[in-house]
Amino acid sequence: MALESIRNLVRDDIASIDRFIISQLESNIPLIKQVIEYVLTCGGKRVRPMVLLLSARALAHRGQKHIDLAAVIELIHTATLLHDDVVDSSTLRRGHKTANTIWGNDTSVLIGDFLYSRAFQIVVDLKHENILNIFAKATHCIAEGEILQLINCNNPDTTEEFYFDIIQRKTAKLFEIAAQLGAQLSSTSEQEITAMRDYGMHLGLSFQLIDDVLDYSRSVDQTGKNVGQDISEGKTTLPLIYAMRKSKGADLELIREAIKTGSSKHLDTILGIIESTDAIEYTADAAKHHALKAKQALAHIASSPYRKALEDLSDFVVHRTY
């Protein structure tokens, strides 16, 4: 099933999220409105809020709280992108100039903080202690993941285990709580809540693995960001870890030096090494493994069009080209 078909299943909910976000981000400070409007209209697949919506609907949620929480997930995701682009000195995202390129780093960081604080206000207003606890622990974990990635930059000795620890925190955790919170709103069954949480975690790992594949295998027109951006940022992702494991001599030293210096000077040669070692295939296989684990977690959820859409979403994540 294409992403558009999955989105159509919760189309009205997504429209409600958009309206809710606009209502919650009102500010009489023109710069805030200007930057937020730009960031929110630059596209995005909305996969994370869709996970929460589908999770809630699969467990027969009634009411509006799933709209509020899905909006929170999108706000947190947008805030992390603003901060990431500053840390990484990124100039392009989703085919558009990044906010920090247009307005500068200070503005991007502060608008990200504004989105974070607004997200927490919305969660507090729900007056649901368990949801607030889950949310607070998760945002702490995400921040730790970003810091781990930062201190590990330009380190060619990064292990596969450490790489997975980073992506579990910085990417998979938000998917995990999206699915978990949707279930928490809708069910009192620990088995169902745990099943959704596990689904989200494995889906998030798969999503990041494919992101790391696309960084070396797709053009800027397809991904909306610069090819080989990770290596220029000194990020040792799984394709590089595997390529180094399978390389020796000059090839190995070339990759190690590129990571240490954050240089894409020899990018074409490095892309050739990655291809020749089957590092892309290895990383894609890891993504498929976690997508399958995500599907298996849904075995504890009753069959419905929404559960089917969650399964289809795991297929989309693995096969996407953007």
C-alpha positions in Angstrom: 0.0 0.0 0.0 1.4 3.4 -0.9 1.8 6.1 1.8 -1.1 8.1 0.3 -3.5 5.2 0.8 -2.4 4.8 4.4 -2.8 8.6 4.9 -6.3 8.5 3.4 -7.4 6.1 6.1 -6.8 8.9 8.7 -7.2 11.9 6.4 -9.7 13.6 8.6 -7.5 13.1 11.7 -4.5 14.6 9.9 -6.6 17.6 8.9 -7.6 18.0 12.5 -3.9 17.8 13.6 -3.0 20.6 11.1 -5.8 22.8 12.5 -4.8 22.1 16.1 -1.2 22.8 15.5 -2.0 26.2 13.9 -4.3 27.1 16.9 -1.6 26.1 19.4 1.3 28.0 17.8 -0.4 31.4 17.7 2.1 34.1 18.8 2.1 37.9 18.5 5.9 37.8 17.7 6.1 38.0 13.9 9.4 36.1 13.7 8.0 33.0 15.4 5.0 32.9 13.0 7.2 33.4 10.0 9.7 30.6 10.8 7.1 28.1 12.0 4.9 28.7 8.9 8.0 28.1 6.7 9.0 24.9 8.5 5.6 23.4 8.6 4.9 24.1 4.9 8.2 22.5 3.7 6.6 19.1 3.5 7.3 16.0 5.5 5.7 12.6 5.4 4.0 12.8 8.8 4.8 9.2 9.4 5.2 9.7 13.2 1.9 11.3 13.9 0.3 8.7 11.5 1.7 5.9 13.7 -0.1 7.4 16.7 -3.3 7.9 14.9 -3.3 4.4 13.5 -2.3 2.9 16.8 -5.2 4.7 18.6 -7.7 3.8 15.8 -6.6 0.1 15.7 -7.6 -0.1 19.4 -10.9 1.6 18.8 -10.1 5.0 20.4 -13.0 7.4 20.8 -12.5 11.1 21.5 -10.0 13.8 20.5 -7.0 13.2 22.6 -5.2 11.3 19.9 -5.3 14.4 17.8 -3.6 16.4 20.5 -0.9 13.8 21.1 -0.2 13.3 17.4 0.3 17.0 17.1 2.7 16.9 20.0 4.7 14.1 18.2 4.9 16.3 15.1 6.0 19.4 17.2 8.7 17.4 18.9 9.9 16.0 15.6 10.0 19.5 14.0 11.9 20.9 17.0 14.5 18.2 16.7 14.9 18.9 13.0 15.5 22.5 13.7 18.1 21.7 16.3 19.7 18.9 14.2 20.2 21.3 11.2 22.1 23.7 13.4 24.3 21.0 14.9 25.0 19.5 11.5 25.3 22.9 9.7 22.8 21.5 7.2 21.7 23.7 4.3 19.0 21.5 2.7 16.1 19.5 4.0 13.2 18.1 2.0 14.5 20.0 -1.0 14.2 23.4 0.7 16.7 25.7 2.4 17.0 24.9 6.1 15.7 27.5 8.6 19.2 28.1 10.0 20.4 28.9 6.4 17.7 31.6 6.1 17.3 33.0 9.6 20.6 31.9 11.3 21.4 29.4 14.0 20.2 31.5 17.0 16.7 31.8 15.6 16.5 28.1 14.7 17.5 26.9 18.1 15.1 29.3 19.9 12.1 28.4 17.6 12.9 24.7 18.3 12.8 25.5 22.0 9.5 27.3 21.5 8.0 24.2 19.8 9.4 21.9 22.6 7.8 24.1 25.3 4.5 24.3 23.5 4.4 20.5 23.1 4.9 20.0 26.9 2.1 22.5 27.6 -0.3 20.5 25.5 0.7 17.2 27.2 0.3 18.8 30.7 -3.1 20.1 29.6 -4.3 16.5 29.0 -3.9 15.9 32.7 -2.9 12.2 32.2 0.0 11.5 34.5 1.1 8.2 32.8 1.2 9.9 29.4 3.2 12.8 30.8 5.7 10.4 32.4 6.2 8.5 29.1 6.6 11.7 27.2 9.1 13.3 29.7 11.3 10.1 29.8 11.2 9.9 26.0 12.3 13.5 25.3 15.1 13.0 27.8 16.2 9.8 25.9 16.0 11.6 22.5 18.2 14.4 23.8 20.7 11.8 25.1 20.8 10.2 21.7 21.5 13.5 20.0 24.4 14.2 22.5 25.8 10.6 22.0 25.8 11.2 18.3 27.5 14.6 18.7 30.3 13.3 20.9 30.8 10.3 18.6 31.2 12.5 15.5 34.4 12.0 13.5 35.0 8.6 15.2 35.8 5.9 12.6 36.0 3.3 15.4 32.2 3.4 16.1 30.9 -0.1 16.6 27.7 -1.4 15.2 26.3 -1.9 18.7 27.0 1.8 19.6 25.4 2.9 16.3 22.2 1.0 17.2 22.2 2.5 20.6 22.3 6.0 19.1 19.6 5.5 16.5 17.4 3.7 19.1 17.5 6.8 21.2 17.5 9.6 18.7 15.1 8.2 16.1 13.3 5.0 17.2 12.2 6.4 20.6 9.8 9.0 19.0 8.2 6.2 16.8 8.0 4.0 19.9 6.1 6.5 22.0 3.9 7.5 19.1 2.6 3.9 18.9 2.7 3.5 22.7 0.7 6.7 23.4 -1.9 5.8 20.8 -2.4 2.5 22.6 -2.3 4.1 26.1 -5.2 6.4 25.1 -7.2 3.5 23.8 -6.6 0.3 25.9 -6.0 -0.9 29.4 -4.4 -4.1 28.1 -0.7 -4.2 28.9 -0.2 -6.8 26.2 -1.7 -4.4 23.6 0.3 -1.4 24.8 3.5 -3.3 24.9 2.8 -4.7 21.4 2.3 -1.2 20.0 5.4 0.1 21.8 7.5 -2.7 20.3 6.0 -2.1 16.9 7.0 1.6 17.0 10.5 0.9 18.2 11.3 -1.6 15.4 9.6 0.7 12.8 11.8 3.6 14.0 15.0 1.5 13.7 14.0 0.5 10.2 13.2 4.1 9.2 16.6 5.3 10.3 18.5 2.5 8.7 16.8 3.3 5.4 17.6 7.0 5.9 21.2 6.0 6.2 21.0 3.9 3.1 19.4 6.8 1.1 22.3 9.1 2.2 24.6 7.1 -0.1 22.4 5.8 -2.8 19.9 8.5 -3.9 20.2 11.9 -5.5 19.3 15.2 -3.9 16.2 15.3 -6.1 14.9 12.1 -4.5 15.9 12.6 -0.9 15.7 16.4 -0.6 19.1 16.6 1.0 22.7 16.5 -0.2 24.2 13.0 -1.1 26.9 11.9 1.3 25.8 14.5 3.9 26.5 12.0 6.8 30.1 11.6 5.9 30.6 15.4 5.6 29.1 15.6 9.1 31.5 12.9 10.4 28.6 10.5 11.2 29.7 6.9 11.2 26.5 5.2 10.1 26.0 1.5 9.4 26.9 1.6 5.6 30.3 3.1 6.6 30.8 0.7 9.6 30.2 -2.3 7.3 32.2 -0.9 4.4 35.2 -0.4 6.8 34.7 -3.9 8.2 35.0 -5.3 4.7 37.8 -3.0 3.5 41.5 -2.9 4.0 44.6 -1.0 2.9 44.1 2.3 1.0 40.3 1.9 0.8 39.9 1.5 4.6 42.2 4.4 5.3 40.4 6.6 2.8 37.0 6.1 4.7 38.6 6.5 8.1 40.3 9.8 7.1 37.0 11.1 5.6 35.2 10.4 8.8 37.9 11.9 11.0 38.0 15.1 8.9 34.3 15.3 7.9 35.4 15.6 4.3 33.5 14.6 1.2 36.4 15.3 -1.1 36.7 11.7 -2.1 32.9 11.0 -2.0 32.7 9.3 -5.4 35.5 6.9 -4.5 33.9 6.2 -1.1 30.5 5.6 -2.8 32.3 3.0 -5.0 33.8 1.3 -1.9 30.4 1.2 -0.2 28.8 -0.3 -3.3 31.6 -2.9 -3.8 31.3 -4.2 -0.2 27.5 -4.6 -0.4 27.2 -2.2 2.6 23.9 -0.8 1.2 22.5 -4.3 0.9 23.6 -5.2 4.5 22.0 -2.0 5.9 18.8 -2.5 3.9 18.6 -6.1 5.2 18.9 -4.8 8.8 16.0 -2.5 8.0 13.9 -5.3 6.6 14.6 -7.4 9.7 13.3 -4.6 12.0 10.3 -4.0 9.7 9.4 -7.7 10.0 9.8 -7.5 13.8 7.4 -4.5 13.8 4.8 -6.5 11.9 5.3 -9.5 14.2 4.6 -7.3 17.2 1.2 -6.5 15.8 0.1 -10.2 16.1 -1.3 -9.2 19.5 -3.6 -6.6 18.0 -7.0 -7.5 16.6 -7.3 -7.5 12.8 -8.7 -4.2 11.3 -8.0 -1.8 8.4 -5.9 0.2 10.9 -3.7 -2.7 11.9 -3.3 -3.5 8.2 -2.2 0.1 7.6 0.4 -0.2 10.4 1.7 -3.3 8.6 1.7 -1.6 5.3 3.5 1.4 6.9 6.4 -0.9 7.8 6.6 -2.0 4.1 6.6 1.6 3.0 9.4 2.5 5.4 11.6 -0.2 4.0 10.9 0.4 0.3 10.7 4.2 0.3 13.1 6.2 -1.9 12.7 9.5 -0.1 
